């Protein structure tokens, strides 16, 4: 009976992982289809926050982007990339600037390759 419960739990976790992966792919596809805009960059940043949490880095809703950045360990391979993205996110978020296509492409590459 204990063995059966373990298998049931494993199947349940696998189903949840599959659902999360499907949702991630759907949201990433939505991001790619968006026209280059501040909205697209902000949406991409929110996807990054989701992936950070999924990878064990807690993100609190009240934290500023720089506080989130400080919670990423220095030894993480994507830390330097996140520094650049955070700086650019702040610029896009709090100004009238439309992001440069290369900055949005950089964000997209990080979403695809690092997570």
C-alpha angles and dihedrals in degrees: 000000000000090000090053091051090051091051091048090051091049091051091048092051090047091052090050090049091049091050091048091049091050091050091048092051091048093050093045089051090050089051092051092051095053119101114249105274143127087266091057092049092049090049091050090050090053089052089053090053089052091052092047089056091046088054094053102267108124115225118194119205092232096053120108118234090257092052089052089050091052090055091061110092115244091236095060110113092228097048095100091047090051090052090058094043092049092052092048093044090055090051094048095042098050103035139050092254121130109219119253113250091239091056092051090046089052090052091049092050090052091051092051103038108033100039 
